[in-house]
């Protein structure tokens, strides 16, 4: 089974079954002077558009705005949004099947960053697990399946630690961005003796996590930085903390 997908594969778009998942779709959308605009129809999915480079202007149901770097646009099912740029921009389109009417939202990084309930710091410097977690779509947000945010580690540090898994409740994917020339190592395993995946990840890559523990680490002098996106296996059952820790490494964040 394939777990790692490079940017050129993501540009074509991935359906869930192409990455071993059941619910999450993912596509990298690059806008520039030759292709400055795109219209996105969500169909049966609720969709999140995360700006990972540049900025875009958008039009949705009569509303207009500008999504800047690390902003997220949540777009309900059965709707259409148009985005365009005057320079260059990259959006990650992540979707999951929906079963309900929800509301469009422009979630700004600046708002999440200064909200202590949504910008949380986990881990410790002593064991090199200190990281920032920015919770954009949490389990209090009105959505069907999606839970999303951004995680950023310390230089050379681990995140998603202690290792935990939530395969019965949620599948997940990571899209790595804002890493420059640094690289990270992503692990996905149910048993340390037989890992499902353990490999190098770089800016623009995506790793699918259908099940298993999934810690990661940045290289010395560089931090690991990624979008995390989870989809609840049962629509509406989106408890963020429905998970199990690998007890030999800890029992809480």
KETIDO-290874 format. One record per residue (C-alpha): residue in three letters; x, y, z. Coordinates in steps of 0.25 Angstrom, whole numbers, padded with zeros to 4 digits, always signed. Layout:
N
alaXYZ ...
REM end
This chain:
253
unk+0000+0000+0000 unk+0005+0014-0003 unk+0005+0024+0008 unk+0014+0036+0003 unk+0010+0045-0009 unk+0018+0056-0015 unk+0013+0069-0020 unk+0012+0065-0034 unk+0003+0054-0031 unk-0006+0063-0022 unk-0007+0073-0033 unk-0015+0063-0041 unk-0024+0061-0028 unk-0026+0048-0020 unk-0039+0041-0017 unk-0039+0034-0003 unk-0038+0020-0009 unk-0025+0025-0017 unk-0018+0027-0003 unk-0024+0015+0005 unk-0034+0024+0012 unk-0049+0024+0012 unk-0053+0038+0013 unk-0042+0049+0011 unk-0039+0054-0003 unk-0027+0063-0005 unk-0023+0072-0017 unk-0012+0083-0018 unk-0017+0095-0026 unk-0006+0104-0032 unk-0010+0118-0037 unk-0002+0127-0045 unk-0002+0138-0056 unk-0005+0127-0066 unk-0016+0120-0058 unk-0020+0131-0048 unk-0034+0126-0045 unk-0042+0114-0042 unk-0056+0110-0038 unk-0058+0099-0028 unk-0071+0091-0027 unk-0072+0083-0014 unk-0083+0074-0018 unk-0085+0063-0007 unk-0073+0068+0001 unk-0070+0078+0011 unk-0057+0085+0007 unk-0046+0092+0013 unk-0037+0101+0005 unk-0023+0104+0012 unk-0014+0115+0007 unk+0000+0109+0008 unk+0006+0120-0001 unk+0003+0134-0006 unk-0012+0139-0004 unk-0025+0138-0012 unk-0037+0146-0013 unk-0050+0138-0012 unk-0065+0140-0016 unk-0075+0131-0009 unk-0090+0133-0009 unk-0089+0148-0011 unk-0078+0149+0000 unk-0064+0154-0004 unk-0051+0153+0003 unk-0036+0150+0003 unk-0030+0138+0009 unk-0015+0140+0013 unk-0004+0130+0016 unk-0009+0119+0026 unk-0023+0124+0025 unk-0034+0113+0024 unk-0047+0114+0016 unk-0058+0104+0020 unk-0068+0102+0009 unk-0081+0094+0011 unk-0086+0083+0002 unk-0094+0086-0010 unk-0088+0099-0012 unk-0078+0107-0021 unk-0066+0116-0018 unk-0058+0124-0028 unk-0043+0127-0024 unk-0033+0136-0032 unk-0020+0142-0030 unk-0012+0153-0037 unk+0002+0147-0034 unk+0004+0132-0029 unk-0003+0124-0019 unk-0004+0110-0014 unk-0017+0104-0008 unk-0019+0090-0002 unk-0033+0085-0005 unk-0037+0075+0006 unk-0051+0069+0006 unk-0059+0058+0013 unk-0074+0054+0010 unk-0084+0062+0017 unk-0098+0059+0022 unk-0103+0072+0027 unk-0104+0087+0024 unk-0093+0096+0030 unk-0088+0110+0029 unk-0077+0116+0020 unk-0065+0121+0029 unk-0052+0128+0026 unk-0043+0124+0038 unk-0032+0134+0039 unk-0018+0129+0044 unk-0017+0142+0052 unk-0030+0139+0059 unk-0026+0125+0063 unk-0012+0129+0067 unk-0016+0139+0077 unk-0027+0130+0083 unk-0022+0122+0095 unk-0033+0112+0093 unk-0029+0109+0079 unk-0014+0112+0079 unk-0009+0102+0089 unk+0006+0098+0092 unk+0008+0083+0095 unk+0020+0075+0100 unk+0033+0080+0106 unk+0047+0085+0103 unk+0053+0075+0112 unk+0049+0063+0103 unk+0049+0071+0090 unk+0034+0070+0088 unk+0030+0085+0089 unk+0021+0088+0078 unk+0010+0098+0074 unk-0004+0093+0070 unk-0014+0102+0063 unk-0028+0097+0063 unk-0036+0102+0052 unk-0047+0092+0051 unk-0049+0086+0065 unk-0060+0077+0070 unk-0069+0089+0074 unk-0069+0095+0060 unk-0081+0091+0052 unk-0076+0081+0042 unk-0080+0067+0038 unk-0067+0059+0038 unk-0055+0069+0037 unk-0045+0072+0048 unk-0034+0081+0043 unk-0022+0090+0048 unk-0007+0092+0047 unk+0004+0086+0055 unk+0018+0092+0056 unk+0030+0086+0063 unk+0042+0092+0069 unk+0055+0090+0061 unk+0059+0076+0061 unk+0047+0073+0070 unk+0036+0062+0070 unk+0021+0065+0069 unk+0009+0056+0071 unk+0016+0051+0084 unk+0013+0042+0092 unk+0009+0034+0080 unk-0006+0031+0079 unk-0016+0025+0070 unk-0030+0027+0066 unk-0033+0017+0055 unk-0046+0012+0060 unk-0052+0027+0060 unk-0044+0035+0050 unk-0035+0034+0038 unk-0024+0045+0036 unk-0015+0051+0026 unk-0003+0061+0027 unk+0001+0071+0017 unk+0015+0077+0020 unk+0018+0092+0016 unk+0026+0104+0021 unk+0038+0095+0023 unk+0048+0101+0013 unk+0059+0092+0010 unk+0057+0084+0023 unk+0052+0070+0023 unk+0045+0062+0034 unk+0042+0047+0037 unk+0028+0042+0038 unk+0025+0029+0044 unk+0012+0021+0043 unk+0011+0007+0051 unk+0003-0002+0059 unk+0015-0010+0063 unk+0029-0004+0064 unk+0034-0017+0058 unk+0026-0016+0045 unk+0024-0001+0042 unk+0013+0002+0032 unk+0022+0014+0027 unk+0034+0021+0032 unk+0040+0031+0022 unk+0046+0045+0019 unk+0035+0056+0016 unk+0038+0069+0010 unk+0031+0082+0007 unk+0018+0079-0002 unk+0017+0064+0002 unk+0005+0057+0007 unk+0005+0044+0016 unk-0008+0037+0018 unk-0011+0031+0032 unk-0023+0021+0031 unk-0019+0015+0044 unk-0008+0013+0054 unk+0001+0022+0063 unk+0007+0034+0055 unk+0018+0042+0061 unk+0028+0050+0053 unk+0041+0058+0055 unk+0048+0070+0048 unk+0062+0069+0044 unk+0073+0077+0052 unk+0072+0092+0049 unk+0058+0090+0042 unk+0044+0088+0048 unk+0033+0079+0043 unk+0021+0087+0039 unk+0008+0081+0034 unk-0007+0082+0032 unk-0014+0071+0039 unk-0028+0067+0034 unk-0036+0056+0041 unk-0049+0050+0036 unk-0059+0044+0046 unk-0063+0030+0041 unk-0077+0033+0046 unk-0083+0046+0042 unk-0085+0055+0054 unk-0076+0047+0064 unk-0064+0057+0064 unk-0058+0056+0078 unk-0044+0061+0076 unk-0039+0053+0088 unk-0045+0040+0084 unk-0031+0033+0083 unk-0022+0023+0090 unk-0007+0026+0094 unk+0004+0017+0093 unk+0006+0015+0108 unk+0021+0012+0108 unk+0023+0026+0103 unk+0013+0033+0111 unk-0002+0034+0114 unk-0005+0049+0111 unk-0001+0061+0103 
REM end
